[in-house]
Amino acid sequence: MDAVFKALADGTRRLLLDRLRENNGQTLRELCERVEMARQSVTQHLDILEKAGLVTVLRRGRERVHYINPTPIHDIEQRWISVFDRPRLDVLRAIKNQAEEYAMTATVANYVYVTYIHATAEQVWKALTDADLTAQYWGHENISDWKEGSDWEHRRADGSGKVDVVGKILEVEEPRRLVLTFEDSPHEDRSPSVVTFLIEPHQDIVRLTVTHENLPNEEMLQGISSGWPAVLANMKSLLETGKVLPQAPWEM
């Protein structure tokens, strides 16, 4: 956590995080233009943010695309903020957010979340694709044969049989990479969003990166921004301790 505080102590690095918050998923060139700073200086600051886990870098062809990663800040919030007067803080934040809406227009962007799990790549893959496991930590059964071109369903595990999300399996590279479409409103005239799960093993630790792209609107961005962290934290707890967290899983 020391690396996180050190990274946040610099005003330029906080500015870079602000720019990514406004428009997530930017190349080095785009960030240099937005902060009006030399390429070498921005690169150095981004390296510090990446090492602290505050920024995630994904390769798109020859370019490196930078995404803000809220996990370390969420950990700080859980340790030092949530134990205090949370309802009052939530009201103050809501007032502040409403005021900021008049000052800026948010841009709907891709969403990236990174978490580290003490498990094998095979265990994480099974947790994402096994209907019984997803029912435990997600409250939904993920149902498919998990082959490219197949359908998948996100079915409520409450016995109602209701399907909240459907999609197609686009890419399967077990146990490293899974790409699927994500349609919460399949009858609407719009292209589906796309979710990519990237599982990168390192000894007995796994780095799981979830990328949610082609988001149709700000409402869905806000929903998944709170949803994915909750779902993945619950999955992490189940894999590492055998128990889910003492909270309801995310209802999509």
Secondary structure, 3 states (H helix, E strand, C coil): CHHHHHHHCCHHHHHHHHHHHHCCCEEHHHHHHHHCCCHHHHHHHHHHHHHCCCEEEEEECCEEEEEECCHHHHHHHHHHHCCCCHHHHHHHHHHHHHHHHCCCCCCCCCEEEEEEECCCHHHHHHHHHCHHHHHHHHCEEEECCCCCCCEEEEEECCCCCCEEEEEEEEEEECCCEEEEEEECCCCCCCCCEEEEEEEEEECCEEEEEEEEECCCCHHHHHHHHHHHHHHHHHHHHHHHHCCCCCCCCCCC
